[in-house]
Amino acid sequence: MTSNADTLSILLDSRYSCRGFLDKQVPREDIERMLQMGQRTASWCNSQPWRVHLISGDAIERLREALYAQASSGQLEPDIPGPVEYRGEYAERRRGAGYALYNALGIARDDYARRTEQMLENYRFFGAPHVAIITTDKALGVYGAVDCGGYVSTLLLAAESLGIAAVPQAAVPMAGSALRRELNIGDDRDVVCAIAFGYADDAHPANTCRTDRASLDDTVEWVDE
């Protein structure tokens, strides 16, 4: 008999960031079930600060065009500032993830044109038929963003449990003005991230990419005396 821990471990081990999708819609009832599972996410004071714009159909095509146009122009303006610097092991892990993806796609390290082209695919959601844009109440500050991070993790596992492939995207909020214009997002909310989702195209080379995880020795300090 499979335990709850075994089931969770299976989902964690099988989930990956999908960057190539089939042109096939996810049934509405499966999307709603995924979102219902996401609502069980713990949050500070049960504030549940996340709000979701769920975009599909003709609307996602318009959004792709608007975001790609802004990102291609270089006018990036995230609500939440990105990291000041990746240092030490964080820089190494970031490089490792990038190299793994480029190797899967056959992009040479010095092929900056193709690297830029691949980066811009973020703004087309890698061809996914659906995207969720996650926002938080600006007044909640970092606590609201942290809660949304937990919500994103729950949604990713919920999607995996339903056979839905997904990829969380920090790049998408950088095209902030296009997002706000297309989705009518008010100034009282910060855009945290996007989650593109659908069914994986198993023949796409990007979907062979996997990243490793640090050991407990690298991430945990035991204090018991």
N, C-alpha and C positions, 0 to 999 in steps of 0.2 A: 504494500500500500504506500503510495506516494504521500509524504508529509507536506505540510504547508511550506516548510523551509526548502524542501526539495523542489517544489513547484516554483517558488520564487527564484531559487538558484538557476533553474532551467531557463526562466524568462530573462534573467540578468545575463546569462552566458550566451543566449541566442540573439539578443537584441544587438543591433549595430546601426550606424547612421547610413541610411539608404540615400544614394545619390543618383539613382536611375529608376524611373517608375514606368509601369505600364499605363497605357491610355485606357484605364478602366476605373469607373466610379466605385467608391465604397458605398454600400447600401446605407440609407439614412438611419436605419435602426441600429446598425453597428456603430456609426459615428455617435449617436445619442448614448449608446451603452458605454462607449469609451469616455465620453464626457461625464456621464453619471459616476463612473468609477473615479474620475479625476476629482469630483466634488468631495470625496472622502479624504482628501489631503489635509493633514494637520496644518494649522496656521496660528500665528501669534494672536491670542485672545479670540480665537475663532473668527478673525476678521474676514477671511476669505477674500483677499483684495483683488484676485484675478478677474479680469473680464476678457471674453474671447470673441473676436470677430472670426467667424467660420466662413471661408470664401471658397466657392466652387463655380463650375459652369462658366458662363460668359464673364462673370465678375472677376474670376481669377485671371482670365486672359487680359482684361483691361489692367488689372493690378500688375501683372508681369511686365506689360509694356511700360507702364508709368515708372515702376521701380527700376527697371533696366535702363531706361533713359536717364534717370537721375544719377544712378550709380556710374554709368558710363561717362557722365560729365565730370565726375570727381567731386560732386557737391555732397559730401557726407556729413550728417548732422545728427548723431544719436542723442536721445534724451538722457541716457545713462552713460557716462564716460567709460571708455574701455580701459584696460590695464595701462598703467603708466609705463611699465616695463616688465618683460618676462626675463627673470634672472635664474641662474643656476639650473636646478633640475626642472624648473618650469619651462625654461627656454629649450632644454633638451627634449622634453616631452612634446612640446609644440612642434619642434623641428621633426621629431620622429613621426608625428601624426601627418604632417605635411608630406614628408618623403614617402610614407606608406601609400598615401593617396596618389601622388604623382607617379610612383612606380607602377601602381595598378593601372593607371591610365597611359603609361608609356611616355610620360612627359619628362624630358631631361631637366636636371636642376638649373641649367643655364638658359632654358627656353622660356624666357620671361613673357613672351607674347602668349604662349599657350597657358602658362600659369595664370595670367590675367584673364584670359578667356574662361578658364575653369572657375576662377573666383567669381566672375560675373554671373555664372550659372546659378549662384545663390539667389539672384534677383528674378530668376525664372523658376525658382523652387525646384530645380532639377527635373522639371517636367511633371511634377506631382499634380494630380487632379484636384487636390484639396490643400488648403493651408489654414492654420489657426494662428491668428495674431494675438499675442498675449499682452495685456496692459495692466498697470497697477495704478492705484490712486497716488498721485504725486505727493500728497500730504503725508503719506505713510513712510516715505523715504526708503532707507535701506531695508527696513523690516518688511515692507510690502514687496520689494524685489526678491528678498530671500524666500518669502512665502511662495512667490510665483515660481521660483526655482524648484521648490518642492512639488508644486503642481505640475510642472513640466516633467519631472521625473516620474510621477505617478501616471501621467498621460502616456509617456513612452512605454511603460510596462503594460498599461491597459491595452494600448495598440498592439503590442507584441502578443498579448494573450488572445487577441481576436484575429491574429494572422494579418495584421495591418503593418506595413513598413512605414518608418517615419525618420525624420532627421530634424533635430533642433537647430535653429539658425540664429546666431548672434549678428550676422551681417545685415539681415533684412532691416532691423530698426535704424541702421545708419542712413537709409533713404527716408528720413523722418517726414519731410514736408510732403512727399508724394503719398506716403501712407496716410497722413492726416487728411490730405485733400480727398483721396479716393474713398476713405472709410469714415470720414467725418468724425475723427477722434479729437476730443476737446483738449484744451490746454491744461485741464486739471488731471490728465492722465499721462503717465510715462509708458512708452512702448518698451517692453522688456525683451521679447524675442518672438520668433515665429517657429511653428512646427509644420513642416510640409509632410504630407502623408498620402498613402495610397497603397498600391500593390507593387512589390519589388519586381523589377525587370532583372531576372537572374542572369541574363546574358550580358548585362551592362558591366564593363570591366571595373567601374568604380565600386561595384557591390562585392568585389572580392577583397576589398580593403578592410583590414581589421587593425585595431590598435591594442597595445598591451596595457597592463595596469601595474602600478607600483605595488611592492610587497608591503605587508604590515610593518615590517622593520623600518620602511621608509616613511610611513605615515602615522604610526601610532607610538606614543610614549606612555608606557605603563607606570603609574605612580601608585604604589601600594604600601609604602612605609612612611 
